């Protein structure tokens, strides 16, 4: 039974990965459709890591900054709810999302002309980024934080 559950959870991550590839390949609409279908399947009680990952990328498919913010907030809420079972085993992966989640929220708030909220999430992104490795991902996130900070200073 546990093996079946793990296999089914791996299948969900595979489907999320396929939609991410569509998104990165430029097919935002198809990625949005697949993410939406998966979100409906997962439901409110679905695995927190799945919901966090899916919402994090679903935000990138949105045309409206308010919709993008709503999905980024869902991703953060899912990350904060990750505990127990399979998600507990993957808490480092969830924690690695925090700098990017807060960075995305800061960018959303800046797009919505809410610089004070943007600054709050930018500070949270910078604090969370301290735990990232000094690798390509960590360096990229830190560089993006620096770029957004410069944009905020111009506000």
HELIX and SHEET records of a PDB file:
HELIX    1   1 UNK A    2  UNK A   24  1                                  23    
HELIX    2   2 UNK A   28  UNK A   42  1                                  15    
HELIX    3   3 UNK A   48  UNK A   59  1                                  12    
HELIX    4   4 UNK A   65  UNK A   80  1                                  16    
HELIX    5   5 UNK A   85  UNK A   89  1                                   5    
HELIX    6   6 UNK A   91  UNK A  111  1                                  21    
HELIX    7   7 UNK A  115  UNK A  129  1                                  15    
HELIX    8   8 UNK A  136  UNK A  153  1                                  18    
END                                                                             
